[in-house]
Amino acid sequence: MALQDVQSEPQTLGIRAACRRVNRSRRTLYLWMAQGMPSRKVGGGRFVELDDLLTWYRRAMVNERRGQFQPGNTAASRVN
């Protein structure tokens, strides 16, 4: 396997590792999954791709700065 092939493979993280990666609780990650963050269940564990996790994390950071705390929020669903 070439080095280029290894770098192009998606990195999969278990929930505990994903929480540590973005410094968020398990509750937050499960909330993001309930709101649509892609994940998969294998055996008894749930896994997320690093790219998906970082996309949701960045979205959450932008929303926190704007006063919208959940990445799934839309203007129509907020109560003003």
Buried (B, 14 or more C-beta within 10 A) or exposed (E): EEEEEEEEEEEBBEBEBBBEBBEBEEEBBBBBBEEEBBBEEEEEEBBBBBEBBBBBBEBBEEBEEEEBEBBBBEEEEEEE
